[in-house]
């Protein structure tokens, strides 16, 4: 089984590698096309959209993956992906409408940046498209299509966004500003969603559910949704909170550093996409030994690759940040701290995925309920005193605490160390 995963790893690594490269190029284009203040606004809005789109999946991606996994012995659920999409839109759209209407007060009272308003409002419109596309990508992953799933999960939007930027630059329609770029971002999200629905209809099929309310689906989704919400707080609250205390220019520097640091755990994201359906399958069949063996082997692979990435970033951090511009070199310290946090995230293995795919979503949710608010409070304390440096330290510490805690939980609930 692990050998089969290694065979699947090559094409998926290529797709995810392209995703990482495209995200890097996208960040580079944004900071090159706009001044630091404009780039800071765009990157902040993209961060907010990323957080909200993950929140407004409402955890429905986990039951989609668990119950639709190929070979699973779980009872059949016709129309599950259709049901998940419908509920996601029914719950998300009213909240997005409220956020849109009160965004004027938010940008002034919270961020103190009234010029952020038009960019933020356009970004909010993209949130439902991202949420639905992610649910569709989970259905494709459950059906044994990790490459297609990876494309619609992230790389598709970045690639289309980059192509649109070059297309509009070639046409010289209008000068680029933050509103134009976020408009292209919204267009990319719409295009990728339409394409993902077409592919899912061809490969998985859509059907009407037998019932509108699936209590087991909601229970599984609720626990994971809370965990997702807290995980978003851990990963992104540092940047969002820092935006209250620092300039848009420093937000751009910190955002670029955080995106580069995420390359350390890039291999973990790839491996998680391959092993998550297997963990669900082994859990449903009661094959704990195979689950344990897969967890340990994948963790060793992830740790080795992540360590190499960490060393590379620490050795060449100044040269990496110089790619964005000479002024971005001032963020090398933040990059080093964030990279260490991402390494701990990767070195503990797929512990969050293991807990969620084996029916221990509630324990993982409880853990994140402690770590998430702690990270937010720590971000406020550190960012208010030390600015972006404090925010970077809070993010790294939150990542470390959450993943070490999940590592211990796997031992307590399943009886083995994940690495």
C-alpha positions in Angstrom: 0.0 0.0 0.0 2.8 2.5 0.9 4.5 1.6 -2.4 1.3 2.5 -4.2 1.2 5.8 -2.4 4.8 6.5 -3.4 3.7 5.9 -7.1 0.9 8.4 -6.6 3.2 10.8 -4.9 5.1 11.7 -8.1 2.3 13.2 -10.1 0.8 14.8 -7.0 4.1 16.3 -6.1 4.3 17.8 -9.5 0.8 19.3 -9.1 1.5 20.5 -5.6 4.9 21.7 -6.6 3.3 23.7 -9.3 0.8 25.0 -6.7 3.7 26.2 -4.4 5.5 27.8 -7.3 2.4 29.5 -8.6 1.6 30.8 -5.1 5.2 32.1 -4.9 4.9 33.7 -8.3 1.6 35.2 -7.5 2.9 36.8 -4.3 5.9 38.1 -6.3 3.6 39.6 -9.0 1.5 41.3 -6.4 4.5 42.9 -4.6 6.0 43.9 -7.9 2.9 45.4 -9.5 1.8 47.4 -6.5 3.6 49.6 -3.9 4.1 48.0 -0.5 0.9 49.5 0.9 -1.3 48.3 -2.0 0.4 44.8 -1.9 -0.3 44.7 1.9 -4.0 45.3 1.3 -4.3 42.7 -1.4 -2.3 40.0 0.6 -4.4 40.8 3.7 -7.7 40.4 1.8 -6.4 37.1 0.3 -5.6 35.9 3.8 -9.1 36.9 5.0 -10.7 35.1 2.1 -8.6 32.0 2.7 -9.7 32.0 6.4 -13.4 32.6 5.7 -13.6 30.0 2.8 -12.2 27.4 5.1 -14.6 28.4 7.9 -17.6 28.4 5.5 -17.0 24.8 4.5 -18.6 24.2 8.0 -16.5 21.0 8.3 -18.5 19.2 5.6 -15.4 18.2 3.7 -14.6 15.6 6.4 -17.9 13.5 6.1 -17.6 13.9 2.3 -14.1 12.3 2.4 -14.9 9.7 5.1 -18.1 8.4 3.7 -17.3 8.6 0.0 -13.8 7.0 0.2 -13.2 4.3 -2.4 -13.4 0.9 -0.7 -15.1 2.2 2.4 -17.5 -0.1 4.2 -19.5 2.8 5.5 -23.2 2.8 4.5 -23.9 4.4 1.1 -25.1 8.0 1.1 -26.5 9.0 -2.3 -26.2 12.7 -3.0 -23.9 13.4 -0.1 -21.7 15.9 -2.1 -24.9 17.6 -3.3 -26.2 17.9 0.2 -22.9 19.2 1.5 -22.8 21.9 -1.2 -26.4 23.0 -0.6 -25.9 23.3 3.2 -22.6 25.2 2.8 -24.3 27.8 0.5 -27.4 28.0 2.7 -25.3 28.8 5.8 -22.5 30.8 4.2 -24.4 33.3 1.9 -26.4 35.1 4.7 -23.2 35.5 6.8 -21.3 36.8 3.8 -24.1 39.3 3.1 -23.9 40.5 6.8 -20.1 40.8 6.6 -20.4 42.8 3.3 -22.9 45.2 4.9 -20.8 45.9 8.0 -17.4 45.8 6.3 -17.3 49.6 6.3 -17.2 49.7 10.0 -14.8 46.8 10.3 -12.1 48.4 8.1 -12.3 51.6 10.0 -12.7 50.5 13.6 -10.7 47.3 13.6 -8.0 47.8 11.0 -7.9 51.6 10.9 -7.6 51.3 7.1 -10.7 52.8 5.3 -8.9 52.5 2.0 -9.3 48.7 2.4 -13.1 48.7 2.0 -13.6 48.2 -1.8 -10.9 45.5 -1.9 -12.3 43.7 1.1 -15.9 43.8 -0.3 -14.8 42.3 -3.6 -12.8 39.6 -1.8 -15.9 38.6 0.3 -17.8 37.8 -2.9 -15.2 35.1 -3.7 -15.6 33.2 -0.4 -18.6 30.9 -1.4 -16.9 29.9 -4.6 -13.8 28.8 -2.8 -15.8 26.9 -0.2 -17.8 24.9 -2.7 -14.8 24.2 -4.9 -13.0 22.8 -1.9 -15.9 20.5 -1.1 -15.9 19.2 -4.7 -12.1 18.6 -4.4 -12.8 16.4 -1.4 -15.3 14.3 -3.3 -12.7 13.8 -6.1 -10.0 12.9 -3.5 -12.4 10.3 -1.9 -12.9 8.8 -5.3 -9.2 8.2 -5.8 -8.4 11.3 -7.9 -5.8 13.2 -5.8 -4.3 15.1 -8.8 -7.6 16.6 -9.9 -8.5 17.2 -6.2 -5.2 19.1 -5.7 -5.8 21.3 -8.7 -9.3 22.5 -7.6 -8.2 22.8 -4.0 -5.7 25.6 -4.7 -3.4 25.4 -7.7 -6.2 26.2 -10.1 -7.1 29.6 -8.7 -3.4 30.7 -8.5 -2.7 29.5 -12.1 -5.8 31.2 -13.5 -5.1 34.3 -11.5 -1.5 34.5 -12.9 -2.7 34.0 -16.5 -5.3 36.7 -16.1 -2.7 39.2 -14.7 -0.5 38.5 -17.8 -3.5 38.7 -20.1 -4.6 42.1 -18.8 -1.0 43.4 -18.7 -0.7 42.4 -22.4 -3.9 44.2 -23.3 -2.9 47.2 -21.2 -6.6 47.7 -20.4 -6.0 49.6 -17.2 -3.2 50.2 -14.7 -3.1 47.6 -11.9 -4.3 48.5 -8.4 -5.5 46.5 -5.5 -9.2 46.5 -6.7 -8.2 45.3 -10.2 -6.2 42.4 -8.7 -8.9 41.3 -6.3 -11.4 41.5 -9.2 -9.2 39.1 -11.2 -9.0 36.9 -8.0 -12.8 36.7 -7.9 -12.9 35.9 -11.6 -10.4 33.1 -11.1 -12.5 31.6 -8.2 -15.6 31.6 -10.3 -13.9 29.9 -13.3 -12.3 27.2 -11.2 -15.6 26.4 -9.4 -17.4 26.0 -12.7 -14.6 23.7 -14.0 -14.6 21.7 -10.8 -18.4 21.1 -10.9 -18.1 19.9 -14.5 -15.2 17.4 -13.7 -17.1 16.2 -10.6 -20.2 15.6 -12.6 -18.3 13.5 -15.1 -16.1 11.5 -12.6 -18.3 11.3 -9.5 -21.8 12.2 -10.5 -24.3 14.4 -8.8 -27.6 13.0 -7.4 -30.4 14.1 -5.1 -30.0 13.1 -1.5 -32.5 10.8 0.1 -32.9 13.2 3.0 -32.2 16.9 3.5 -30.9 16.4 7.1 -28.1 13.8 7.7 -27.4 13.9 11.5 -24.3 11.7 11.3 -22.9 14.0 8.6 -23.6 17.0 10.8 -22.1 15.6 13.9 -18.9 14.7 12.1 -18.9 18.1 10.3 -19.5 20.1 13.5 -16.5 18.7 15.4 -14.2 19.2 12.4 -15.7 22.7 11.7 -14.8 23.9 15.2 -11.3 22.4 14.8 -10.9 24.1 11.4 -12.0 27.4 12.9 -9.4 27.1 15.6 -6.8 25.9 13.2 -7.4 29.0 11.1 -6.9 31.1 14.2 -3.6 29.4 14.9 -2.3 29.8 11.3 -3.6 33.3 10.4 -4.6 35.2 13.5 -1.0 36.5 13.9 -1.1 38.2 10.5 -4.7 39.5 10.9 -4.0 40.8 14.4 -0.7 42.3 13.4 -2.6 44.3 10.7 -4.2 46.2 13.6 -0.9 47.4 15.0 1.4 47.6 12.0 1.4 49.4 8.6 0.1 47.9 5.4 3.8 47.9 4.3 4.8 45.6 7.2 1.7 43.5 6.5 3.1 42.8 3.1 6.5 41.9 4.5 5.1 39.5 7.1 2.6 38.0 4.6 5.4 37.3 2.1 7.5 35.7 4.9 4.6 33.5 6.0 3.9 32.2 2.5 7.6 31.3 2.0 7.7 29.6 5.4 4.7 27.4 4.4 6.9 25.7 1.9 8.5 23.8 4.8 5.3 21.9 5.4 4.5 21.6 1.7 5.3 17.9 1.7 2.9 17.3 4.6 0.0 18.8 2.6 0.8 16.4 -0.3 1.1 13.3 1.9 -2.1 14.2 3.7 -4.0 14.2 0.5 -2.8 10.7 -0.3 -3.1 9.1 3.1 -6.4 10.6 4.4 -8.6 8.3 2.3 -6.5 5.3 3.4 -6.8 6.3 7.1 -10.5 6.5 6.7 -10.6 3.1 4.9 -8.4 1.3 7.5 -10.4 2.8 10.4 -13.7 1.7 8.9 -12.3 -1.8 8.4 -10.7 -1.9 11.9 -7.2 -2.5 10.5 -5.3 -0.5 13.1 -1.9 -2.2 12.3 -2.0 -1.0 8.7 -3.0 2.4 9.8 -0.1 2.6 12.2 2.4 1.4 9.7 1.2 3.9 7.1 1.3 6.7 9.6 4.9 6.0 10.7 6.2 5.6 7.1 4.6 8.8 5.9 5.8 10.7 8.9 9.4 9.7 8.3 9.2 10.8 4.7 7.6 14.1 5.6 10.1 14.8 8.4 13.1 14.2 6.1 11.8 16.4 3.3 10.7 19.2 5.7 14.1 19.2 7.4 15.8 19.8 4.1 13.5 22.6 3.3 14.0 24.2 6.7 17.8 24.1 6.3 17.6 25.6 2.8 15.3 28.5 4.0 17.5 29.2 7.1 20.7 29.3 5.0 19.3 31.4 2.2 16.6 33.4 3.8 18.0 36.8 2.9 18.4 35.8 -0.8 14.9 34.4 -0.8 13.3 37.5 0.5 15.4 39.7 -1.8 13.4 38.2 -4.7 10.4 40.2 -3.5 12.5 43.4 -3.3 15.3 44.9 -1.3 12.9 46.2 1.4 11.6 42.7 2.0 15.0 41.5 3.4 14.0 43.1 6.7 11.6 40.2 7.1 14.3 37.4 7.2 14.0 37.1 11.0 10.2 36.6 10.8 10.8 34.0 8.0 13.1 32.0 10.2 10.7 31.9 13.2 7.7 31.0 11.0 9.8 28.3 9.2 10.7 26.6 12.5 7.0 26.6 13.5 6.1 25.0 10.1 8.8 22.3 10.6 7.3 21.2 13.9 4.0 21.1 12.1 5.4 18.7 9.5 7.7 16.7 11.8 4.7 15.5 14.0 3.2 13.8 10.9 -0.4 13.6 9.8 -1.8 13.6 13.3 -4.8 15.9 12.7 -5.8 13.8 9.7 -5.4 10.6 11.7 -7.7 11.8 14.5 -10.4 13.1 12.1 -10.4 10.1 9.8 -10.6 7.6 12.8 -13.6 9.2 14.4 -11.8 11.2 17.0 -12.9 14.6 15.7 -14.2 15.5 19.1 -10.9 15.1 20.9 -9.1 17.1 18.1 -11.8 19.8 18.4 -11.2 20.1 22.2 -7.5 20.5 21.7 -7.9 23.2 19.1 -10.5 25.0 21.3 -7.6 25.5 23.8 -4.8 26.3 21.3 -6.8 28.6 19.0 -7.9 31.3 21.5 -4.5 31.0 23.2 -2.8 31.9 19.9 -5.2 34.9 19.4 -4.5 36.3 22.8 -0.8 35.7 22.4 -0.9 37.4 19.1 -2.5 40.5 20.6 0.0 40.6 23.5 3.1 40.1 21.3 2.0 42.1 18.3 1.0 45.1 20.4 4.4 45.1 22.0 6.8 43.9 19.3 4.8 44.3 16.0 5.3 41.7 13.3 8.1 40.0 15.2 5.6 39.2 18.0 3.0 38.0 15.5 5.5 35.6 13.9 6.4 34.2 17.3 2.8 33.7 18.3 2.0 31.9 15.0 5.0 29.6 15.3 4.2 28.8 19.0 0.6 28.1 18.2 1.5 25.7 15.4 3.9 23.9 17.6 1.4 23.5 20.5 -1.4 22.3 18.4 0.6 19.6 16.5 2.5 18.4 19.6 -0.8 18.1 21.4 -2.4 16.1 18.5 0.7 13.9 18.4 0.1 13.0 22.1 -3.6 12.5 21.4 -2.9 9.9 18.7 -0.8 8.0 21.2 -3.6 8.1 23.9 -6.5 7.3 21.6 -4.9 4.8 19.1 -2.0 3.5 21.1 0.9 4.4 18.9 3.3 7.3 18.2 2.6 8.7 14.7 6.3 9.1 13.9 
